[in-house]
């Protein structure tokens, strides 16, 4: 489990890989969120290659972290944000 701060994102793995979300996120205090539909994200990624590169790098880093997590038999891997 991790804490996210100002400017952090979550959900990029499910959007970029077109898989269902598998993270639980809870706000500890009043929070503003930006919900970005896949169609809008696709446009952003096409228009701004730096954003695409950043999100892909973030996804790859989180996937590497998740791959090192210990799981009990029968457990499903989960996204750690």
Helices and strands as residue ranges (DSSP letters): H 12-17, H 38-47, H 49-67
